[in-house]
């Protein structure tokens, strides 16, 4: 592991970046400055370090994952080959322990201290490929459109309860709005397919994931987005934990014996998609259907068995992607 002489904590907001620099040889002395959250401001961070005779290559830059606000930082550090670590905000918050008050300077210092104290957990970050970023944004827009269509369709509940002439006007407006939303939805889905088809690796992964029974196009797309093209997770078990389907024990001493259950900290969208996949697989996958019926006959809870099926689906997805061959249903060859 690389030995860093300086740990740079960056608190990211929409308009500005608060930077605190820790020198491992004198932790009581810290430097703090503020720059704008744009390309000019980000470049000035490196200029500040160099003016103070600090080599950026001996520094570890650490900041919270704040979506689009932290994307320019990630892109800059990756392009210039500087080591950086993007950490979930909740992980840094919980590492602080009990604290009173809050300001951006202290937050930046806490981030720098986190990177120093948890250096054994270091996993250098990288920006997802351009195509993954495009798919992520398009998928998000698609979700908005689907919700908007359902919302406008709910106006049909007024039929029969309000005067016909009033409802007719509303229905006409809604019909045009819904049609426009559906056209936009088709355009987004067409664009996503175009991005997938133009990239040989993503296209192959997409088809491999779809070969697993119970998985449709949108779930296959989200698998690629969530795993950043299957580069962010080394094993299916880690992804199961990320998706909120990995069970965890809850016990302490001889008196506390809670139920083994999944954690609520998860990618809720992935968890929801996996739930639909597990329900679909019970209809079209005889092997999983037999497994479900067997466990139910043993007295197992339905949700527990469905969660096991979600884990099985994830393991199948990672298996087909790792071996680069489509899913093969060996169950039909069993005697």
C-alpha positions as CSV (number, residue, x, y, z in Angstrom):
1,X,0.0,0.0,0.0
2,X,1.2,3.5,-0.9
3,X,2.4,5.7,2.0
4,X,0.7,9.1,1.7
5,X,2.4,12.1,3.3
6,X,-0.7,14.3,3.0
7,X,-4.4,13.6,3.3
8,X,-6.7,16.1,1.6
9,X,-10.3,16.2,2.7
10,X,-12.8,18.0,0.4
11,X,-16.3,18.9,1.5
12,X,-18.3,19.2,-1.7
13,X,-21.3,21.5,-2.2
14,X,-23.0,22.9,-5.3
15,X,-21.1,26.1,-5.5
16,X,-17.9,25.7,-3.5
17,X,-15.3,23.2,-2.2
18,X,-13.9,23.4,1.3
19,X,-10.4,21.8,1.4
20,X,-8.4,20.8,4.5
21,X,-4.9,19.4,4.2
22,X,-3.5,17.1,6.9
23,X,0.2,16.5,7.2
24,X,0.8,13.0,8.8
25,X,3.8,14.4,10.6
26,X,1.9,17.2,12.3
27,X,-1.8,16.5,12.6
28,X,-2.5,19.5,14.8
29,X,-1.5,21.9,12.0
30,X,-4.0,22.0,9.2
31,X,-4.4,24.2,6.2
32,X,-7.9,25.3,5.0
33,X,-9.0,27.1,1.9
34,X,-12.1,27.4,-0.3
35,X,-12.4,27.3,-4.1
36,X,-15.3,27.3,-6.5
37,X,-16.8,24.0,-7.6
38,X,-15.8,24.4,-11.3
39,X,-12.8,23.4,-13.5
40,X,-10.9,26.6,-12.6
41,X,-11.4,26.1,-8.9
42,X,-10.5,22.4,-9.0
43,X,-7.2,23.3,-10.8
44,X,-6.4,25.8,-8.2
45,X,-6.3,23.0,-5.5
46,X,-3.3,21.6,-7.2
47,X,-1.7,25.0,-7.7
48,X,-2.1,25.7,-3.9
49,X,-0.4,22.4,-3.1
50,X,2.5,23.1,-5.4
51,X,2.9,26.6,-4.1
52,X,3.2,25.2,-0.6
53,X,5.8,22.5,-1.8
54,X,3.3,19.7,-1.5
55,X,3.6,17.0,-4.2
56,X,0.0,16.0,-5.3
57,X,1.3,12.5,-6.1
58,X,2.1,12.0,-2.4
59,X,-1.4,13.1,-1.4
60,X,-4.7,11.2,-1.1
61,X,-7.7,13.2,-2.0
62,X,-10.9,12.1,-0.2
63,X,-14.5,13.4,-0.5
64,X,-18.0,12.3,-0.1
65,X,-20.1,10.9,-2.9
66,X,-22.5,13.7,-3.8
67,X,-23.7,12.7,-7.2
68,X,-23.2,15.3,-10.0
69,X,-21.6,17.8,-7.6
70,X,-18.6,15.6,-7.1
71,X,-18.3,14.4,-10.7
72,X,-16.0,17.2,-11.9
73,X,-13.6,16.4,-9.1
74,X,-13.5,12.7,-9.9
75,X,-13.0,13.4,-13.6
76,X,-10.1,15.9,-12.9
77,X,-8.3,13.5,-10.5
78,X,-8.7,10.6,-12.9
79,X,-7.5,12.5,-15.9
80,X,-4.4,13.8,-14.1
81,X,-3.8,10.4,-12.4
82,X,-4.1,11.6,-8.8
83,X,-5.1,9.1,-6.2
84,X,-8.6,9.8,-4.9
85,X,-11.2,8.1,-2.7
86,X,-14.9,8.7,-2.9
87,X,-16.6,7.5,0.3
88,X,-20.4,7.2,1.1
89,X,-21.5,10.2,3.3
90,X,-23.1,7.9,5.9
91,X,-19.9,6.0,6.4
92,X,-18.0,9.2,7.2
93,X,-20.8,10.5,9.4
94,X,-20.9,7.3,11.5
95,X,-17.1,7.2,11.8
96,X,-17.2,10.6,13.6
97,X,-19.0,9.4,16.6
98,X,-20.8,11.9,18.9
99,X,-20.4,15.5,17.7
100,X,-22.0,18.8,18.3
101,X,-22.6,21.4,15.6
102,X,-21.6,21.3,11.9
103,X,-19.8,23.5,9.4
104,X,-18.0,22.9,6.1
105,X,-14.5,23.4,7.4
106,X,-15.0,20.8,10.1
107,X,-16.6,18.4,7.6
108,X,-13.6,18.7,5.3
109,X,-11.3,18.0,8.3
110,X,-13.4,15.0,9.3
111,X,-13.1,13.6,5.8
112,X,-9.3,14.0,5.8
113,X,-9.1,12.3,9.2
114,X,-11.3,9.5,7.9
115,X,-9.0,8.8,5.0
116,X,-6.0,8.8,7.4
117,X,-7.6,6.5,10.1
118,X,-9.2,4.1,7.6
119,X,-6.3,3.8,5.2
120,X,-6.5,0.0,5.5
121,X,-9.9,0.2,3.9
122,X,-8.7,2.2,1.0
123,X,-10.1,1.4,-2.5
124,X,-9.0,4.0,-5.0
125,X,-12.0,5.3,-7.0
126,X,-12.5,5.7,-10.7
127,X,-15.1,7.4,-12.8
128,X,-17.5,5.1,-14.7
129,X,-17.2,5.0,-18.4
130,X,-19.0,7.7,-20.4
131,X,-21.5,5.2,-21.6
132,X,-22.3,4.1,-18.1
133,X,-22.9,7.7,-17.0
134,X,-25.2,8.2,-20.0
135,X,-27.2,5.1,-19.2
136,X,-27.5,6.2,-15.6
137,X,-28.9,9.6,-16.5
138,X,-31.2,8.2,-19.1
139,X,-32.5,5.5,-16.8
140,X,-33.2,8.1,-14.2
141,X,-35.2,10.2,-16.7
142,X,-37.1,7.0,-17.8
143,X,-38.1,6.5,-14.2
144,X,-39.5,10.0,-14.0
145,X,-41.5,9.5,-17.2
146,X,-42.9,6.2,-16.0
147,X,-44.1,7.8,-12.8
148,X,-45.5,10.8,-14.6
149,X,-47.5,8.6,-17.0
150,X,-49.0,6.7,-14.0
151,X,-49.8,9.9,-12.3
152,X,-51.7,11.4,-15.3
153,X,-53.5,8.1,-15.8
154,X,-54.8,8.3,-12.2
155,X,-57.1,11.2,-13.4
156,X,-59.4,8.5,-14.9
157,X,-60.7,7.9,-11.3
158,X,-62.7,11.1,-11.7
159,X,-64.8,9.5,-14.4
160,X,-68.4,9.0,-13.2
161,X,-68.0,11.4,-10.3
162,X,-67.8,14.8,-12.0
163,X,-69.9,16.3,-14.8
164,X,-69.2,14.7,-18.2
165,X,-68.4,18.0,-19.9
166,X,-65.8,18.8,-17.3
167,X,-64.2,15.3,-17.4
168,X,-64.2,15.3,-21.2
169,X,-62.0,18.4,-21.3
170,X,-59.6,17.0,-18.6
171,X,-59.5,13.6,-20.4
172,X,-58.6,15.2,-23.7
173,X,-55.7,17.2,-22.2
174,X,-54.5,14.1,-20.3
175,X,-54.6,12.0,-23.4
176,X,-52.3,14.4,-25.3
177,X,-50.0,14.7,-22.3
178,X,-49.8,10.9,-21.8
179,X,-49.1,10.4,-25.5
180,X,-46.3,12.9,-25.4
181,X,-44.8,11.3,-22.3
182,X,-45.0,7.9,-24.0
183,X,-43.2,9.2,-27.1
184,X,-40.4,10.6,-24.9
185,X,-40.2,7.3,-23.1
186,X,-39.8,5.4,-26.4
187,X,-37.1,7.9,-27.4
188,X,-35.1,7.4,-24.2
189,X,-35.4,3.6,-24.4
190,X,-34.2,3.7,-28.0
191,X,-31.3,5.9,-27.0
192,X,-30.3,3.4,-24.2
193,X,-30.4,0.5,-26.6
194,X,-28.3,2.5,-29.1
195,X,-25.6,3.1,-26.4
196,X,-25.6,-0.6,-25.5
197,X,-25.4,-1.8,-29.1
198,X,-22.5,0.6,-30.0
199,X,-20.3,-0.7,-27.1
200,X,-19.2,-4.3,-27.7
201,X,-18.5,-5.1,-24.0
202,X,-21.8,-3.6,-22.7
203,X,-23.7,-5.3,-25.5
204,X,-22.3,-8.6,-24.5
205,X,-22.9,-8.1,-20.8
206,X,-26.5,-7.0,-21.5
207,X,-27.3,-10.1,-23.5
208,X,-25.6,-12.4,-20.9
209,X,-27.6,-10.9,-18.1
210,X,-30.8,-11.2,-20.1
211,X,-30.2,-14.9,-20.6
212,X,-30.8,-15.5,-16.9
213,X,-34.5,-16.5,-16.4
214,X,-36.7,-13.8,-14.9
215,X,-34.5,-10.9,-15.9
216,X,-35.9,-8.4,-18.5
217,X,-34.3,-5.5,-20.4
218,X,-34.6,-2.8,-17.7
219,X,-33.2,-5.0,-15.0
220,X,-30.3,-6.0,-17.2
221,X,-29.6,-2.3,-17.9
222,X,-29.7,-1.5,-14.2
223,X,-27.3,-4.3,-13.4
224,X,-24.8,-2.8,-15.8
225,X,-25.4,0.7,-14.3
226,X,-25.2,-0.4,-10.6
227,X,-22.0,-2.5,-11.1
228,X,-20.4,0.1,-13.5
229,X,-20.1,-2.6,-16.2
230,X,-19.3,-5.3,-13.5
231,X,-16.2,-3.5,-12.4
232,X,-17.3,-2.2,-9.0
233,X,-18.0,-5.5,-7.3
234,X,-15.6,-8.5,-7.2
235,X,-18.2,-11.1,-6.0
236,X,-21.9,-11.5,-6.2
237,X,-22.0,-11.6,-2.4
238,X,-20.8,-8.1,-2.2
239,X,-23.4,-7.0,-4.7
240,X,-26.1,-8.9,-2.8
241,X,-25.1,-6.8,0.3
242,X,-25.2,-3.6,-1.8
243,X,-28.7,-4.6,-3.1
244,X,-30.1,-5.2,0.4
245,X,-30.7,-9.0,0.0
246,X,-27.8,-10.4,2.0
247,X,-29.0,-11.5,5.5
248,X,-27.2,-10.5,8.7
249,X,-27.2,-12.0,12.1
250,X,-28.4,-10.0,15.1
251,X,-27.2,-11.4,18.4
252,X,-25.3,-10.4,21.5
253,X,-24.2,-12.5,24.5
254,X,-26.7,-15.0,25.7
255,X,-29.8,-12.8,25.9
256,X,-30.1,-11.0,22.6
257,X,-31.2,-13.3,19.8
258,X,-32.8,-11.2,17.1
259,X,-33.9,-12.5,13.7
260,X,-31.4,-12.8,10.9
261,X,-32.6,-10.3,8.4
262,X,-31.5,-7.9,5.6
263,X,-30.3,-4.4,6.2
264,X,-32.4,-1.4,5.1
265,X,-29.3,0.4,3.8
266,X,-29.4,-0.7,0.2
267,X,-30.0,0.3,-3.5
268,X,-33.8,0.3,-3.2
269,X,-34.2,0.4,-7.0
270,X,-32.1,-2.7,-7.4
271,X,-33.9,-4.5,-4.6
272,X,-37.3,-3.7,-6.1
273,X,-36.2,-5.0,-9.5
274,X,-34.8,-8.2,-8.0
275,X,-38.1,-8.7,-6.2
276,X,-40.0,-8.5,-9.5
277,X,-37.4,-10.9,-11.1
278,X,-37.9,-13.4,-8.3
279,X,-41.7,-13.4,-8.8
280,X,-41.3,-13.8,-12.5
281,X,-38.8,-16.6,-12.2
282,X,-41.4,-18.6,-10.2
283,X,-43.5,-18.7,-13.3
284,X,-40.9,-19.5,-15.9
285,X,-38.1,-21.3,-14.1
286,X,-39.1,-24.8,-13.0
287,X,-35.9,-25.2,-10.8
288,X,-36.6,-22.1,-8.7
289,X,-40.3,-22.9,-8.6
290,X,-39.5,-26.4,-7.2
291,X,-37.1,-24.8,-4.7
292,X,-39.8,-22.3,-3.6
293,X,-42.4,-25.0,-3.1
294,X,-39.9,-27.3,-1.2
295,X,-38.9,-24.5,1.3
296,X,-42.6,-23.5,1.8
297,X,-43.4,-27.2,2.6
298,X,-40.7,-27.0,5.2
299,X,-42.5,-24.2,6.9
300,X,-40.2,-21.3,5.7
301,X,-41.5,-17.8,5.4
302,X,-42.5,-16.7,1.9
303,X,-40.4,-13.5,1.9
304,X,-37.4,-15.5,3.3
305,X,-37.6,-17.9,0.4
306,X,-38.1,-15.1,-2.2
307,X,-35.0,-13.4,-0.7
308,X,-33.0,-16.6,-1.2
309,X,-34.2,-16.6,-4.9
310,X,-33.0,-13.0,-5.3
311,X,-29.6,-14.1,-4.1
312,X,-29.6,-17.0,-6.5
313,X,-30.5,-14.6,-9.4
314,X,-27.6,-12.3,-8.5
315,X,-25.2,-15.3,-8.3
316,X,-26.4,-16.5,-11.8
317,X,-25.9,-13.1,-13.3
318,X,-22.3,-12.8,-12.0
319,X,-21.6,-16.3,-13.1
320,X,-22.7,-15.8,-16.7
321,X,-20.8,-12.5,-16.9
322,X,-17.6,-13.9,-15.4
323,X,-17.5,-17.0,-17.7
324,X,-18.8,-15.0,-20.7
325,X,-21.3,-17.6,-21.7
326,X,-25.2,-17.4,-21.6
327,X,-27.1,-19.1,-18.8
328,X,-27.6,-22.8,-19.4
329,X,-30.6,-24.5,-17.7
330,X,-29.1,-27.8,-16.5
331,X,-32.3,-28.6,-14.7
332,X,-34.0,-30.0,-17.9
333,X,-31.1,-32.4,-18.3
334,X,-31.5,-33.9,-14.8
335,X,-33.0,-37.3,-14.7
